[in-house]
Amino acid sequence: MWLLIIIILFKGLLWSLFIPLWHFPDEQAHFSHVAFNVEKPSLINFGKGLDLNQEIAISEQLLGTYRDEQGNNSFTYHPEYNLEYSNSQQGTDEEKIKNLPLETRFNLVGRESAYYPEPYYNLSGLIYKLFYNQDIFVRVFTIRIFWLFLLTVIVWSAYQLAWLLKPNRLFALTAAALTAFHPMLTFVSSGVTSDNLFNALYSLLILLAANLLIKFSIWKLIFIAIITGIGVNTKPQFLASLAISMPVILLSFWPLRHKIKLRQTLIFSCIGLILVYFFGGYLQVNILIKSWSAGIPIPYFSSKTSVLLPDYTLLDHFIWTVKHTIREVIPWFWGVFRWLSLTLPVWVNRVLNRLALVSGLGLIIYSFKLFKQRKITREMKIFVFILYTAVIYFFTLLVWDWDFFRSHNFSFGIQGRYYFPVIVPSMILIIIGLQSISKYLNLLVSYWFIFLNWIAFYVVVSSYYDTGSFKTFIIQASQYKPFFAKGWWLIIALALSFILSVVFSLQLFKLFRHEK
């Protein structure tokens, strides 16, 4: 597991160094928020004024990622488009971007920032300040690297939750490996986005809730409250976690109902609510009060007077969502890059779809065997819980998008990465299903995902750079990058990632033989 953690960091570093500036999902919007907080600390902006500084805007214009009124740029839906590369490690306009006057950081010229709560952006702001005198490439790429550890948190959660289901090293490590080498999760986790903190916190909450379901502990309750508070102070969507934590808390209290007095229950409840409120829940309370004052009973949902499609039912939207999920969301779940212009090869998605179908069949077989025992075991509890977390999150997004559709006459545009908060239970369910068919599939699917990550990396970098010549490839990949993402630094990162992947593959095979 420690070897896997090391691989995750180097693999994330590899993706961070090779992907061009502003090519991770909404990276420019999230970095713009960081820059706004640092450069304009005296201003308070909630999406109602200018927030994009001139430095970021000019860099986007020169690098082809500046979006028009429809939200598209030169790369959007154009996988064939690329910048014109020079014959050296310096891009044509690289020095111009690096030497932009300091005042361009203060001049606001547009609206771009992502307006989510502040923890991620304030912490990123510390890195921004640390490298304040450096150019924009250094500031962005150091923030990318700073947050790489969050993927290790998600993978560790996958290992622990899988172990809780089945205390078997191979099973737990396989679940961790599938999470670690998931191509789109790796891609997202290597960029500047508050999604990474949100996904890590949600994964930790799922793990804590599962542990609480098995054995009650006041400390687990306290940590759930703290994570919930930080989570809702990272993204409002974290409120969906209440559908996971609240039933688990009630179920964990039920066996103790005769031991815990009413007074103790009230004290525990008050402590939990105070912790949630203190660590960020106060923001949602304020939103709730404002929503009620405006006549909207449930925040983030439309009022009845604004509904354009009152006859559009939840069943209608469910049918539409299933079709949309099969056609677009699932392929994008595995990987969509270059501003939605590039997906994984068709044959790769076919392999993944068939794996999912085989796993689905295995889950049915596993469920029959499990519930045939007719007694409630720990494995049964955790399996039902894992399945519940995945289903309830899908249903939450479904209901929210249905409300959005009724109010706007079009879907919000659910992407595959929106389901990464439940990536851990999703990967564990895949492993459960495959193992129910054959124990050898555990090893094979682990190797497939290691290979899949390299396939995705090659597909993405070859879409940007000429891979026909290794020298040309490194020269082009070095352009518009900080000094630590040029030349030999890229070669070293590439070599170490490959060597560690091979070593991990060999160790995994040894573990398989030992477990067998």
C-alpha positions in Angstrom: 0.0 0.0 0.0 2.9 2.4 0.7 4.3 1.6 -2.7 1.0 2.4 -4.2 0.9 5.8 -2.3 4.3 6.6 -3.7 3.2 5.7 -7.2 0.1 7.9 -6.9 2.2 10.9 -6.1 4.6 10.4 -9.0 1.8 9.5 -11.3 0.0 12.7 -10.4 3.2 14.7 -10.8 3.6 13.2 -14.3 0.1 14.3 -15.3 0.5 17.7 -13.7 3.8 18.4 -15.5 2.8 17.3 -18.9 -0.7 18.8 -19.2 -0.6 22.3 -20.6 -1.7 25.4 -18.6 -5.5 25.8 -18.3 -6.3 22.3 -19.6 -7.7 20.7 -16.5 -11.5 21.0 -15.9 -12.2 24.7 -15.2 -8.7 25.2 -14.0 -8.6 28.9 -15.1 -11.8 29.6 -13.1 -10.5 28.0 -9.9 -7.1 29.7 -10.2 -8.8 33.0 -10.9 -10.6 32.7 -7.6 -7.3 32.1 -5.8 -5.7 35.1 -7.6 -8.7 37.3 -6.8 -8.5 36.5 -3.1 -4.8 37.3 -3.0 -4.7 40.3 -5.3 -8.0 41.9 -4.2 -8.4 40.9 -0.5 -10.3 44.0 0.3 -13.0 43.3 -2.3 -16.0 40.9 -1.7 -17.4 39.4 -4.8 -20.1 36.8 -5.2 -20.2 36.6 -9.0 -21.7 40.0 -9.4 -18.7 41.9 -10.5 -15.4 41.6 -12.4 -13.0 38.9 -11.0 -10.7 37.8 -13.9 -7.4 39.6 -13.9 -5.6 40.8 -17.0 -2.6 38.4 -16.5 -4.9 35.3 -16.6 -6.9 36.7 -19.5 -3.9 37.5 -21.6 -2.4 34.1 -21.0 -5.7 32.4 -21.9 -6.0 34.5 -25.1 -2.4 33.6 -26.2 -2.8 29.9 -25.3 -6.2 29.5 -27.0 -8.3 28.8 -23.9 -10.2 32.1 -23.6 -13.9 31.3 -23.8 -16.5 33.1 -25.9 -20.0 33.9 -24.8 -21.1 30.3 -25.4 -18.3 29.0 -23.1 -16.2 27.6 -26.0 -12.6 28.2 -26.9 -10.2 27.1 -29.7 -9.9 23.6 -28.1 -13.5 22.9 -27.3 -14.8 20.1 -29.5 -11.8 20.5 -31.7 -9.4 17.6 -31.0 -7.3 18.5 -34.1 -6.4 22.0 -32.8 -3.1 22.8 -31.3 -0.8 25.7 -30.6 2.1 26.4 -33.0 5.2 25.0 -31.3 8.7 26.5 -31.6 11.9 24.5 -32.1 13.1 25.1 -28.5 11.8 24.5 -25.0 10.5 28.1 -24.9 7.0 28.6 -26.5 6.6 31.4 -29.0 4.7 33.6 -26.5 6.1 32.1 -23.3 8.4 35.0 -22.4 5.6 37.5 -23.1 3.4 35.7 -20.6 6.2 35.3 -18.0 7.1 39.0 -18.3 3.6 40.5 -18.0 3.7 43.6 -15.8 2.8 43.2 -12.1 -0.2 45.6 -12.5 -1.9 43.0 -14.9 -2.6 41.0 -11.7 -4.6 43.9 -10.3 -6.5 44.9 -13.4 -9.9 43.1 -13.6 -11.2 42.6 -17.1 -13.9 39.9 -17.0 -15.8 37.3 -15.0 -14.3 33.8 -14.7 -13.9 32.8 -11.1 -15.5 29.7 -9.6 -17.6 31.0 -6.7 -17.5 28.2 -4.1 -16.7 28.6 -0.4 -13.2 29.6 0.5 -11.2 26.8 2.3 -9.6 25.4 -0.9 -8.9 28.8 -2.3 -7.5 30.3 0.9 -5.1 27.3 1.3 -4.1 27.6 -2.4 -3.6 31.3 -1.8 -0.8 30.4 0.7 1.1 28.6 -2.1 0.3 31.5 -4.5 1.8 34.0 -1.9 4.9 31.7 -1.4 5.7 32.0 -5.1 4.3 35.5 -5.5 7.4 36.8 -7.2 7.4 34.0 -9.8 5.7 33.9 -13.1 2.1 32.5 -13.6 3.4 29.1 -14.8 5.2 28.5 -11.5 2.3 29.7 -9.4 -0.2 27.5 -11.2 1.9 24.4 -11.3 3.0 24.6 -7.7 -0.6 24.7 -6.6 -1.3 21.7 -8.9 1.5 19.7 -7.1 0.5 20.9 -3.6 -2.9 19.2 -3.8 -1.7 15.9 -5.3 -1.8 14.2 -1.8 -5.6 14.4 -1.9 -5.7 11.5 -4.3 -3.8 9.4 -1.8 -6.6 10.2 0.8 -9.2 8.8 -1.6 -7.2 5.7 -2.4 -6.4 5.0 1.3 -10.2 5.3 1.9 -10.8 2.8 -0.8 -8.4 0.3 0.8 -9.8 0.7 4.2 -13.5 0.5 3.1 -12.7 -2.6 1.0 -10.9 -4.2 4.0 -13.9 -3.4 6.2 -16.0 -5.4 3.7 -13.5 -8.3 3.3 -10.4 -8.4 5.5 -8.3 -9.6 2.6 -5.1 -7.8 1.4 -5.5 -8.7 -2.3 -9.2 -7.6 -2.4 -8.4 -4.3 -0.6 -5.4 -3.6 -2.7 -7.2 -4.3 -5.9 -10.0 -1.8 -4.9 -7.3 0.8 -4.1 -5.4 0.1 -7.4 -8.6 0.6 -9.5 -9.2 3.9 -7.7 -5.6 5.0 -8.0 -5.2 4.3 -11.7 -8.7 5.5 -12.7 -7.7 7.7 -15.7 -10.2 10.5 -15.3 -9.8 10.6 -11.5 -6.0 10.9 -12.0 -6.5 13.6 -14.6 -8.9 15.7 -12.4 -6.7 15.2 -9.3 -3.7 16.6 -11.0 -5.1 20.0 -11.7 -6.3 23.1 -9.8 -9.8 22.5 -8.7 -11.8 22.4 -5.5 -13.3 19.1 -6.7 -10.2 17.4 -5.3 -10.9 18.5 -1.7 -14.6 17.8 -2.1 -13.9 14.2 -3.4 -11.4 13.5 -0.6 -13.7 14.7 2.1 -16.7 12.8 0.7 -14.6 9.6 0.6 -13.5 10.0 4.2 -17.1 10.6 5.3 -18.2 7.4 3.6 -15.4 5.5 5.3 -16.2 6.9 8.7 -19.9 6.2 8.3 -19.1 2.6 7.4 -17.0 2.2 10.5 -19.7 3.8 12.6 -22.2 1.3 11.2 -20.0 -1.5 12.5 -19.1 -0.1 15.9 -20.3 3.0 17.7 -17.8 5.6 18.8 -18.2 9.1 19.9 -15.0 10.0 18.2 -16.3 8.8 14.9 -19.4 11.0 15.4 -17.1 14.0 16.1 -15.0 13.4 13.0 -18.2 13.0 10.8 -19.4 16.3 12.2 -16.1 18.0 11.5 -15.8 16.6 7.9 -19.5 17.5 7.2 -18.8 21.1 8.3 -15.6 21.4 6.2 -17.4 19.7 3.3 -20.3 22.1 3.1 -17.8 24.9 3.4 -16.0 23.5 0.4 -19.0 22.9 -1.9 -22.8 23.1 -1.1 -23.2 19.7 -2.8 -21.8 18.1 0.3 -25.2 18.4 1.8 -26.0 15.3 -0.1 -23.8 13.4 2.4 -26.5 13.9 5.0 -28.5 11.2 3.2 -25.6 8.9 4.1 -24.5 10.0 7.5 -27.9 10.6 9.2 -29.4 7.1 8.6 -26.1 5.6 9.7 -26.0 7.7 12.9 -29.6 6.7 13.7 -28.8 3.0 13.1 -25.7 3.1 15.3 -27.7 4.6 18.1 -30.5 2.0 17.9 -28.6 -0.9 19.7 -27.7 1.6 22.4 -31.2 3.0 22.9 -31.6 1.4 26.3 -28.1 2.3 27.5 -27.9 6.0 26.4 -30.2 8.3 28.3 -32.2 11.1 26.6 -29.9 13.7 28.3 -26.8 12.1 26.8 -28.4 11.9 23.4 -29.3 15.6 23.5 -25.7 16.4 24.5 -24.2 14.4 21.7 -26.6 15.9 19.2 -25.8 19.4 20.3 -22.0 18.8 20.2 -22.4 17.4 16.7 -24.5 20.3 15.5 -22.0 22.8 17.0 -19.1 21.2 15.3 -20.9 21.1 11.9 -21.8 24.8 12.4 -18.4 25.9 13.5 -16.5 24.1 10.7 -18.6 25.6 7.9 -22.2 24.8 8.4 -23.0 28.4 9.3 -22.7 29.2 5.6 -25.5 26.8 4.7 -27.6 28.1 7.6 -27.3 31.6 6.2 -28.3 30.4 2.8 -31.3 28.6 4.3 -32.4 31.7 6.0 -32.1 33.8 2.9 -33.9 31.1 0.9 -36.8 31.1 3.3 -37.0 34.9 3.3 -37.2 34.8 -0.5 -40.1 32.3 -0.3 -38.1 29.3 -1.5 -38.5 26.4 1.1 -35.5 24.4 -0.1 -32.2 26.1 -1.2 -30.6 25.2 -4.5 -34.1 24.2 -5.9 -36.4 26.4 -7.9 -39.5 28.0 -6.6 -42.8 26.8 -8.1 -43.4 30.1 -9.9 -40.3 29.7 -12.0 -41.0 26.2 -13.3 -41.3 26.3 -17.1 -42.1 22.6 -17.6 -44.6 21.7 -14.8 -45.7 18.6 -16.6 -42.2 17.2 -17.0 -42.1 14.4 -14.4 -39.3 12.8 -12.4 -40.0 9.6 -14.4 -39.5 11.5 -17.7 -36.2 12.8 -16.5 -35.1 9.4 -15.2 -35.6 7.9 -18.6 -33.8 10.7 -20.2 -31.0 10.5 -17.7 -30.5 6.8 -18.2 -30.1 7.3 -22.0 -27.8 10.3 -21.5 -25.8 8.3 -18.9 -25.2 5.4 -21.3 -24.5 7.7 -24.3 -22.2 10.3 -22.7 -21.8 10.2 -18.9 -20.2 6.7 -18.7 -17.6 7.4 -21.4 -16.8 10.7 -19.8 -16.6 9.0 -16.4 -13.6 7.1 -17.6 -12.0 10.0 -19.4 -12.8 13.2 -21.3 -9.9 15.6 -22.0 -8.8 18.7 -24.0 -11.9 20.8 -23.1 -14.4 18.0 -23.9 -12.8 17.4 -27.3 -11.1 14.1 -26.6 -12.2 10.8 -25.1 -10.6 7.4 -24.7 -10.4 5.2 -27.9 -13.6 3.3 -28.7 -12.1 -0.1 -28.1 -11.0 1.0 -24.6 -14.5 2.1 -23.7 -15.9 -1.2 -25.1 -13.5 -3.1 -22.8 -14.6 -1.0 -19.8 -18.3 -1.4 -20.7 -17.9 -5.2 -20.9 -16.1 -5.3 -17.6 -19.0 -3.3 -16.1 -21.5 -5.8 -17.5 -19.6 -8.8 -16.2 -19.3 -7.0 -12.8 -23.0 -6.3 -12.8 -23.7 -10.0 -13.4 -21.3 -10.9 -10.6 -23.0 -8.5 -8.2 -26.3 -10.3 -8.8 -24.6 -13.6 -8.0 -22.9 -12.2 -4.9 -26.1 -10.7 -3.6 -27.9 -14.0 -3.9 -25.2 -15.8 -2.0 -24.9 -13.1 0.6 -28.6 -12.8 1.4 -29.2 -16.5 1.2 -27.5 -16.8 4.6 -30.6 -15.2 6.2 -28.6 -13.6 8.9 -27.2 -10.1 9.2 -23.4 -10.2 9.0 -20.8 -7.4 8.9 -20.2 -8.1 5.3 -23.9 -7.8 4.5 -24.1 -4.5 6.4 -21.1 -3.0 4.6 -22.2 -4.3 1.2 -25.7 -2.8 1.5 -24.1 0.5 2.8 -21.7 0.7 -0.2 -24.5 0.0 -2.6 -26.7 2.6 -0.9 -24.0 5.3 -1.0 -23.7 4.9 -4.8 -27.4 4.8 -5.5 -28.4 7.7 -3.2 -25.8 10.0 -4.8 -27.1 9.2 -8.3 -30.6 9.8 -7.1 -29.6 13.1 -5.5 -28.1 14.4 -8.8 -31.1 13.1 -10.7 -33.6 15.0 -8.6 -31.5 18.2 -8.6 -31.0 18.0 -12.4 -34.8 17.3 -12.9 -35.6 20.5 -11.0 -33.0 22.4 -13.0 -34.5 21.0 -16.3 -38.0 22.0 -15.3 -36.8 25.6 -14.6 -34.5 26.1 -17.6 -35.8 23.7 -20.2 -32.3 22.1 -20.5 -30.2 19.9 -18.3 -27.4 21.3 -16.2 -25.0 19.0 -18.0 -24.1 16.2 -15.7 -20.5 15.0 -16.4 -18.9 11.7 -15.4 -16.5 13.4 -12.9 -19.5 14.7 -11.0 -19.8 11.1 -9.6 -16.2 11.1 -8.2 -17.4 11.7 -4.6 -18.6 8.1 -4.7 -15.7 6.8 -6.8 -14.6 4.6 -3.8 -17.9 2.6 -3.4 -18.2 2.4 -7.3 -14.7 0.8 -7.7 -15.4 -1.6 -4.8 -18.7 -2.7 -6.3 -16.8 -3.4 -9.6 -14.3 -5.6 -7.7 -17.0 -7.4 -5.8 -18.8 -8.3 -9.0 -15.7 -9.5 -10.9 -14.4 -11.5 -7.9 -17.7 -13.3 -7.7 -17.2 -14.5 -11.3 -13.5 -15.5 -10.8 -10.8 -14.6 -8.3 -8.3 -14.3 -11.2 -10.2 -11.3 -12.5 -9.0 -9.3 -9.5 -5.4 -9.6 -10.7 -6.3 -9.1 -14.4 -8.4 -6.0 -13.7 -5.7 -4.5 -11.6 -3.2 -4.9 -14.5 -5.7 -3.6 -16.9 -6.2 -0.4 -14.9 -2.5 0.2 -14.6 -2.2 -0.2 -18.4 -5.4 1.9 -18.8 -3.8 4.8 -17.0 -0.8 4.7 -19.4 -3.1 4.4 -22.4 -5.0 7.5 -21.3 -1.8 9.4 -20.6 -0.5 8.5 -24.1 -3.8 9.5 -25.8 -3.8 12.9 -24.1 -0.2 13.9 -24.5 0.0 12.6 -28.1 -3.0 14.9 -28.8 -0.9 17.9 -27.7 2.6 16.9 -28.7 4.4 15.1 -31.6 5.2 11.6 -30.2 6.9 10.4 -33.4 10.3 11.6 -32.1 11.1 11.5 -28.4 13.3 14.6 -28.6 10.5 16.6 -30.3 8.0 15.2 -27.8 10.0 16.5 -24.9 10.8 19.9 -26.6 7.1 20.5 -27.3 6.0 19.3 -23.8 8.4 21.7 -22.2 6.9 24.8 -23.7 4.7 27.1 -21.7 5.8 25.4 -18.5 7.8 26.4 -15.4 11.5 25.5 -15.2 10.8 22.3 -13.2 8.5 21.0 -16.0 11.1 21.2 -18.8 13.5 18.8 -20.5 15.2 16.4 -18.1 12.6 17.0 -15.4 9.9 15.6 -17.6 12.1 12.6 -18.6 12.9 11.8 -14.9 9.2 12.0 -14.0 8.2 9.8 -16.9 10.9 7.2 -16.1 10.2 7.1 -12.4 6.4 6.7 -13.0 7.0 3.8 -15.4 9.6 2.0 -13.1 7.3 2.3 -10.1 4.4 0.9 -12.1 6.4 -2.1 -13.1 7.6 -2.7 -9.5 4.1 -2.4 -8.2 2.8 -4.9 -10.9 5.5 -7.4 -9.8 4.6 -7.0 -6.1 0.9 -7.4 -6.9 1.6 -10.7 -8.6 3.6 -11.9 -5.6 0.7 -11.0 -3.3 -1.7 -12.9 -5.6 0.4 -16.0 -5.4 0.7 -15.7 -1.7 -3.0 -15.2 -1.2 -3.8 -18.0 -3.6 
